[in-house]
């Protein structure tokens, strides 16, 4: 039987971790006001709400992924 490579799993984890870091960076930038949306869309308040949605869903996704990996 051929031995399966662990490289695809490692690359998957690296890509997932990169996505989590980028999502949190964007979310916190929107919350902090560094990253905004145009005023005609809603400006700072919409950006802050969207930022919190991004942060909460990212954290929830991390928790669910950890639970799934433990099973």
Order of alpha helices (4+ residues) and beta strands (2+ residues): alpha-alpha
